[in-house]
Amino acid sequence: MLGPFQGKIACVRIALGRGVCGAAARQRKTVVVPDVRAFPDHIACDAASRSEIVVPLLRGERLLGVLDVDSPHENRFDADDAAGLETAVKRLLAGSDLSRLTD
């Protein structure tokens, strides 16, 4: 289920393995897509989206969710963005009480 987000209304439920979010969740690794129109099975929640980066939120091997960032510009995200967002996610998870999500 989709949690808090900022922006236009997005998809609420995405199956594991479907679209960019589902791919990142299934692979349990960050996925950077320079052009979403070239990504097989892309789910267009926002027609203006042209590139996307998705970082899985993991506690050990347990998937808690994903951080999904879209851009209306192609090739917006790179390896530096991936590294920065992965660091931010690790810090967020380390500093958060996730007991109600992990029980």
N, C-alpha and C positions, 0 to 999 in steps of 0.2 A: 504494500500500500504506500502511496506517496505521502511523505511527511511535509513539513514546512518548506515553502519555496517562495521565491520572489519572481515575478514576471507574469506572463500570460498563463491562463489556465493550461495545465499540462495533463498528460495521461495519468490516471489514478492507479491502474493495475497493469503491470507488464509481466508476462510470463518469463520465467527463467530461460535465458537463451534467446529471447526475442529482442530485436532492436539493439541499439548501442548499450542501453542500460542493462538489458538482459544478458548481453554478451559479456560485459564487465563483471556482472554478478556471477555468471557461470564460470568464467575463467579465473575469477578472483584476482584480477589485475586491471590496472588502468588501461583504458582504451581511448586513443586519440584518433579522431576521424576528421581529416582535412576537408573532405567534401561529403556531406551526408547523402547527397544524391547518388554517390558511387558506392555507398555502403549497402550490401545486400540486406534486405529485411529491415531497413530503417523505418522507424515509426515516426511519422511527421506530426508531432503534437503541436508544433508551431511552424506554419508554412514559411516563415521568414528565416528559419534556422538554416545555416549553410555549413557550419562546422560544430563539432561537439567533443567534449572530453568528459569521461565518466570515471570516477574513482570509487572503488568498493570500500565500504566501511566494515572492517573485519575486527572481531575480537577473537584472537587465535585463528582458528579455521572457521569460526561461525560468522556468517554473513548477516550483518545488522541492517544494511541498506546500501545506497549508493549516493554519491554527490554527483549531480549531473549539471554541467554548465554548457549552454549553447551560445552560439554567436551568429549574427546575421552576415558575417564575413567568412569567406573560405580561408582555410589555412591559418585560422586565428590562434590555434594552440600548438605548442611544441613540447619538446622534452623538458625544457626549463619550467613550463607551466605544470607539466605532470609532476615533476619533482617537488615543486612548491606546494601544489595541492595535496600531494601525498603526505608531505611533512605537516601541513595544516590539519589534515584528517587524523594523523597519528596523535598530534597534540590535543586535538579536540577529544578524541576517544580516551586518551590517558587522563585527562582532567575532568571527565564526566562520570557521573553516577549513572551507570547503565543497568542497575540491578533489576529494574522492572522490565527491561528488554531481554535480559539474559536468564531470567528465572524460568 
